[in-house]
Amino acid sequence: MRDLAFDIPNDQPVLIAGPTASGKSALALEIVARGGGVIINADALQVYSGWRILTARPSAAEENQAPHHLYGHVPFTQDYSVGAWLRDVTPFLAQDRPRPVIVGGTGLYFRALVEGLAEIPATPDDIRARGNAFRQTRPLSDMIDEIDAPSCDRIDLQNPIRVQRAWEVLQSTGRGIAAWQDDTPPPLLPLQNAVPIVMNTDVDWLNTRIEKRFDQMLEGGAIEEAQSMMPHWDQELLSSKAIGAPELISYLRGDMTLAQARDAAVIASRQYAKRQRTWFRKRMSDWNPVNLPT
């Protein structure tokens, strides 16, 4: 990480994307330590308060090493969208601000930043409720069948949240999400104006890191964190998608042993990392790859 940081210009924004547990935060700290700047979060779960340990937000020691922004700034009870993140990140892109080093694992955030984001109207509460009920009670294929073909061609059909989002857009606006995307305004930060980096990881190496990191989370207070969140638990909250949260809640309720919860969380994290790697490979082929381990 240290050697890579020395090859990055000090006067350009840096984008660091990669799967969970791939070492993105360590690279961001090295870049800021060498060339200055501030670290900006681009992870859709790390924006939330409440699940600091399970979402692997930077530690207090890491935050003392460099300025960090957009971590834990959204109440865990609230929804948060790509559009909201773009609005929040915009002030940090101003010319008179320190160089931003934007790091995270949410590909949609980066895509919106460098390609622009369609200005889709907010989903009405009644349609959101219908979408939640649809997704929970019927096969995902039924929801896919009600989405227009161009939108199906663009979204991850294995991701229930993305499928529901496309369904809701069509239901609430009468236009498919693909049609809205075709009317996208110019990006806030064109890719050619930044140094884009994507972590390209060996599968076995990353799976080992994922397992080790979750064990470290358990040792570092993840169970206690789940206990503090348990009175507020609502599986429909976006913040409840934090990997390990449903499993530890199940353990605390007596529905799983700790070993079962641990194994289920590790499997879920590996599956999530696989989806991330697939997304980055398809969508970020023009980014600078960092092959790990080196």
C-alpha positions as CSV (number, residue, x, y, z in Angstrom):
1,M,0.0,0.0,0.0
2,R,2.8,2.4,0.9
3,D,4.6,1.9,-2.5
4,L,1.3,2.4,-4.4
5,A,0.6,5.7,-2.5
6,F,3.9,7.2,-3.7
7,D,2.8,6.8,-7.4
8,I,-0.3,8.9,-7.0
9,P,-0.3,12.7,-7.8
10,N,-1.0,15.0,-4.9
11,D,-3.2,17.3,-6.8
12,Q,-5.9,15.0,-8.1
13,P,-9.0,13.4,-6.4
14,V,-8.6,9.7,-5.8
15,L,-11.3,7.1,-6.0
16,I,-10.7,3.7,-4.3
17,A,-13.3,1.0,-4.9
18,G,-13.1,-2.6,-3.9
19,P,-14.8,-5.5,-2.2
20,T,-15.3,-5.8,1.5
21,A,-12.1,-6.5,3.5
22,S,-9.8,-5.7,0.6
23,G,-7.7,-3.1,2.3
24,K,-9.3,0.1,0.8
25,S,-9.2,2.1,4.0
26,A,-5.5,1.3,4.6
27,L,-4.6,2.5,1.1
28,A,-6.7,5.7,1.6
29,L,-4.8,6.5,4.8
30,E,-1.4,6.0,3.0
31,I,-2.4,8.3,0.2
32,V,-3.5,11.1,2.6
33,A,-0.4,10.6,4.8
34,R,1.8,11.1,1.7
35,G,0.0,13.7,-0.3
36,G,-2.7,15.2,1.9
37,G,-6.4,15.3,1.6
38,V,-9.5,14.1,3.4
39,I,-11.1,10.7,3.3
40,I,-14.7,10.5,2.1
41,N,-16.9,7.5,2.6
42,A,-18.5,5.8,-0.5
43,D,-20.0,2.8,1.3
44,A,-23.8,2.7,1.6
45,L,-23.8,1.0,5.0
46,Q,-21.0,2.9,6.6
47,V,-23.1,6.1,6.3
48,Y,-25.3,4.9,9.1
49,S,-25.0,5.4,12.9
50,G,-25.5,2.3,15.1
51,W,-23.6,-0.4,13.3
52,R,-20.0,0.9,13.6
53,I,-18.3,-2.4,14.2
54,L,-20.2,-4.6,11.8
55,T,-20.0,-2.1,8.9
56,A,-16.2,-1.8,9.5
57,R,-16.3,1.9,9.8
58,P,-12.8,3.5,10.5
59,S,-11.7,3.1,14.1
60,A,-11.1,6.1,16.4
61,A,-7.3,5.6,15.9
62,E,-7.7,5.7,12.1
63,E,-9.9,8.8,12.3
64,N,-7.2,10.5,14.3
65,Q,-4.7,9.9,11.5
66,A,-6.7,11.8,8.8
67,P,-10.0,13.7,8.5
68,H,-12.9,11.4,7.7
69,H,-16.3,12.5,6.4
70,L,-19.7,10.9,5.6
71,Y,-19.2,8.1,8.1
72,G,-22.1,7.4,10.5
73,H,-23.7,10.7,9.7
74,V,-27.2,9.3,8.9
75,P,-29.5,8.0,11.7
76,F,-29.9,4.3,11.4
77,T,-33.7,4.7,11.2
78,Q,-33.6,6.7,8.0
79,D,-33.5,5.8,4.3
80,Y,-30.6,7.0,2.3
81,S,-30.1,7.1,-1.4
82,V,-27.5,7.5,-4.1
83,G,-28.9,10.9,-4.7
84,A,-28.6,11.9,-1.1
85,W,-24.9,10.7,-1.1
86,L,-24.2,12.8,-4.2
87,R,-25.6,15.9,-2.5
88,D,-23.6,15.2,0.7
89,V,-20.3,14.7,-1.2
90,T,-20.7,17.7,-3.5
91,P,-19.2,20.3,-1.1
92,F,-16.0,18.2,-0.7
93,L,-15.4,18.4,-4.5
94,A,-15.0,22.2,-4.5
95,Q,-11.7,23.6,-5.8
96,D,-11.0,25.4,-2.5
97,R,-11.3,22.2,-0.4
98,P,-8.6,19.7,0.4
99,R,-8.1,16.9,-2.1
100,P,-10.8,14.2,-1.6
101,V,-9.9,10.5,-1.4
102,I,-13.2,8.8,-1.9
103,V,-13.2,5.2,-0.7
104,G,-15.9,2.5,-0.5
105,G,-17.5,-0.6,-1.8
106,T,-20.7,0.7,-3.2
107,G,-20.3,0.7,-7.0
108,L,-23.5,2.7,-7.6
109,Y,-22.1,5.7,-5.6
110,F,-19.0,5.7,-7.8
111,R,-21.0,5.3,-11.0
112,A,-23.2,8.2,-10.1
113,L,-20.2,10.3,-9.2
114,V,-18.3,9.8,-12.4
115,E,-21.2,9.2,-14.9
116,G,-24.0,11.3,-13.4
117,L,-27.3,10.4,-11.8
118,A,-30.8,10.4,-13.2
119,E,-33.1,12.8,-11.2
120,I,-35.8,10.2,-10.4
121,P,-38.6,11.5,-8.2
122,A,-38.8,10.0,-4.7
123,T,-40.9,6.9,-4.3
124,P,-44.2,7.5,-2.5
125,D,-44.6,5.7,0.9
126,D,-47.6,3.6,-0.3
127,I,-45.7,2.3,-3.3
128,R,-42.6,1.6,-1.1
129,A,-44.9,-0.4,1.3
130,R,-46.4,-2.4,-1.6
131,G,-42.9,-3.1,-2.9
132,N,-41.7,-4.3,0.5
133,A,-44.8,-6.6,0.8
134,F,-44.3,-7.9,-2.8
135,R,-40.6,-8.7,-2.2
136,Q,-41.3,-10.5,1.1
137,T,-44.2,-12.6,0.1
138,R,-43.6,-13.6,-3.6
139,P,-40.8,-14.9,-5.6
140,L,-38.3,-12.4,-6.9
141,S,-39.0,-13.6,-10.4
142,D,-42.6,-12.2,-10.1
143,M,-41.3,-8.7,-9.5
144,I,-38.8,-9.0,-12.3
145,D,-41.7,-10.0,-14.6
146,E,-43.3,-6.6,-13.9
147,I,-40.2,-4.6,-14.8
148,D,-39.6,-3.3,-18.3
149,A,-37.0,-5.2,-20.4
150,P,-34.5,-2.3,-20.8
151,S,-34.3,-1.8,-17.1
152,C,-33.9,-5.6,-16.5
153,D,-30.9,-5.5,-18.9
154,R,-29.2,-2.9,-16.7
155,I,-29.8,-3.9,-13.1
156,D,-28.4,-6.8,-11.0
157,L,-31.4,-9.2,-11.1
158,Q,-29.8,-11.2,-8.3
159,N,-30.1,-8.2,-5.9
160,P,-33.6,-8.0,-4.4
161,I,-33.1,-4.3,-3.4
162,R,-32.1,-3.3,-6.9
163,V,-35.0,-5.2,-8.4
164,Q,-37.5,-3.6,-6.0
165,R,-36.0,-0.2,-6.8
166,A,-36.6,-0.7,-10.5
167,W,-40.1,-1.9,-9.8
168,E,-40.9,1.1,-7.6
169,V,-39.7,3.6,-10.2
170,L,-41.8,2.1,-12.9
171,Q,-44.9,1.9,-10.6
172,S,-44.5,5.5,-9.3
173,T,-43.4,7.3,-12.5
174,G,-44.7,5.2,-15.4
175,R,-41.1,5.2,-16.8
176,G,-38.5,2.5,-16.4
177,I,-35.4,3.2,-14.5
178,A,-33.4,2.7,-17.7
179,A,-35.4,5.6,-19.4
180,W,-34.6,7.9,-16.5
181,Q,-30.9,6.9,-16.6
182,D,-30.8,7.8,-20.3
183,D,-31.7,11.4,-19.3
184,T,-28.7,11.6,-16.9
185,P,-27.1,15.0,-16.3
186,P,-23.3,15.6,-16.5
187,P,-21.3,13.9,-13.7
188,L,-19.9,15.8,-10.7
189,L,-16.5,14.3,-11.1
190,P,-15.7,13.0,-14.6
191,L,-13.5,9.9,-14.4
192,Q,-10.6,11.6,-16.4
193,N,-10.3,14.2,-13.7
194,A,-9.5,11.7,-10.9
195,V,-7.2,8.8,-10.2
196,P,-9.6,5.8,-10.2
197,I,-8.4,2.6,-8.4
198,V,-10.2,-0.7,-8.0
199,M,-8.9,-3.5,-5.8
200,N,-8.6,-6.7,-7.7
201,T,-8.4,-9.5,-5.2
202,D,-7.6,-13.2,-5.2
203,V,-10.7,-15.1,-4.1
204,D,-9.1,-17.4,-1.5
205,W,-7.0,-14.5,-0.1
206,L,-10.0,-12.3,0.3
207,N,-12.2,-15.1,1.8
208,T,-9.5,-15.7,4.4
209,R,-9.4,-12.0,5.3
210,I,-13.2,-11.9,5.5
211,E,-13.3,-14.7,8.0
212,K,-10.5,-13.3,10.1
213,R,-12.1,-9.8,10.1
214,F,-15.4,-11.1,11.3
215,D,-13.7,-13.0,14.2
216,Q,-12.0,-9.7,15.1
217,M,-15.3,-8.0,15.0
218,L,-16.7,-10.5,17.5
219,E,-13.7,-10.0,19.7
220,G,-14.0,-6.2,19.4
221,G,-17.6,-5.9,20.6
222,A,-19.9,-6.8,17.7
223,I,-22.2,-8.9,20.1
224,E,-22.4,-6.0,22.5
225,E,-23.2,-3.7,19.5
226,A,-26.0,-6.0,18.5
227,Q,-27.4,-6.0,22.0
228,S,-27.5,-2.2,22.1
229,M,-29.3,-2.2,18.7
230,M,-31.7,-5.0,19.5
231,P,-34.4,-2.9,21.0
232,H,-34.6,-0.9,17.8
233,W,-34.3,-3.9,15.4
234,D,-36.3,-3.6,12.2
235,Q,-35.2,-5.9,9.4
236,E,-36.8,-3.5,6.8
237,L,-34.4,-0.6,7.7
238,L,-31.6,-0.2,5.1
239,S,-29.1,0.0,8.0
240,S,-30.2,-3.5,9.0
241,K,-28.6,-4.9,5.8
242,A,-25.2,-4.6,7.6
243,I,-23.7,-8.1,7.2
244,G,-23.7,-9.9,10.5
245,A,-26.5,-7.8,12.0
246,P,-29.4,-10.2,11.2
247,E,-27.3,-13.2,12.2
248,L,-26.2,-11.7,15.6
249,I,-29.8,-10.6,16.3
250,S,-30.9,-14.2,15.6
251,Y,-28.2,-15.4,18.0
252,L,-29.3,-13.0,20.8
253,R,-32.9,-14.1,20.3
254,G,-31.9,-17.7,20.7
255,D,-32.6,-18.7,17.1
256,M,-29.0,-19.6,16.4
257,T,-25.9,-20.6,18.3
258,L,-23.0,-18.1,18.1
259,A,-21.1,-20.6,15.9
260,Q,-24.0,-20.7,13.5
261,A,-24.4,-17.0,13.5
262,R,-20.7,-16.5,12.9
263,D,-20.6,-19.0,10.0
264,A,-23.8,-17.5,8.4
265,A,-22.3,-14.0,8.6
266,V,-19.0,-15.1,7.0
267,I,-20.9,-16.8,4.2
268,A,-23.0,-13.8,3.6
269,S,-20.0,-11.5,3.5
270,R,-18.2,-13.8,1.0
271,Q,-21.3,-13.8,-1.2
272,Y,-21.5,-10.0,-1.0
273,A,-17.8,-9.7,-1.9
274,K,-18.4,-12.0,-4.9
275,R,-21.2,-9.7,-6.1
276,Q,-19.0,-6.7,-5.6
277,R,-16.1,-8.3,-7.6
278,T,-18.5,-9.1,-10.4
279,W,-19.9,-5.5,-10.5
280,F,-16.4,-4.0,-10.5
281,R,-15.2,-6.3,-13.2
282,K,-18.1,-5.4,-15.5
283,R,-18.4,-1.7,-14.7
284,M,-14.8,-0.6,-13.8
285,S,-12.7,-2.1,-16.6
286,D,-11.3,1.4,-17.3
287,W,-10.1,1.9,-13.7
288,N,-6.6,1.3,-12.5
289,P,-6.5,-2.2,-11.0
290,V,-4.5,-3.1,-7.8
291,N,-3.9,-6.8,-7.8
292,L,-3.9,-8.3,-4.3
293,P,-2.1,-10.0,-2.8
294,T,1.0,-8.6,-4.5
